[in-house]
Amino acid sequence: MRELIIAFGLFLFIEGILYAIFPSKMKSMLKKIELIKDSQLRTGGLIFMILGFVIIYYVKN
């Protein structure tokens, strides 16, 4: 169960990095979210990245 939580945290971290670093590329890959502003994607990506890091940190300690 612990590994599943770590994997979920890692998923959120990686997903967050992608949206934070490459918001315009992610928009082109996911046409459904084309109406969302880059700043909103970046903010959401940063939130997911931090959430994923916190999950990994607390589960590993």
N, C-alpha and C positions, 0 to 999 in steps of 0.2 A: 504494500500500500504506500509505503514511504517513497519508493521509486516512482510510482505513478504521480504523486504530488510533485516530486522533483521534475519529472518530465513535463508536467503541465506548466510549472513555473518556467522551465527552459523554453517551452513553446511560446509563452507570453513574452519572454525576454527577446527572443529572436524575432517574433512578429513585430514587437515594438521597435526594434532596431530598424527593420525594413521600412516601416512607415515613417520613422523619424529621419532617416538618411535619404531615402528615395521616394518621397511622396509623389512626385510626378510620374515616375516609372510604375509605381503601384496603381496609380489611377488608370494608366493606359492598359494595364493587365486586367483590371477589374472595372469594366465599363459601367457597371451598375452604380458605382459610387462617384461618377464623374462630376456630379453637381456639388460635391463637398469641396470646400476650399482647402488649399495646401496647408494653411496654418492650422486648420481643424484636424487634418490627418496627422500633422506633426505633433500636435498636442496629445491626440489620442495615442499615437505611437510612443511618446515619452511616458505617458501614464501606464501603458501596458508594459513597457520596458522596466519601469521602476517597480511595478507590482510583481512582475516575474522575478526580478532580482530579490525583492523582499521575501517572496515565497521560498526561493532557493536558499537564501541566507538563513531563514528561521528553521527550515527543515533540516539543513545540514548541521546546524549547531545544537 
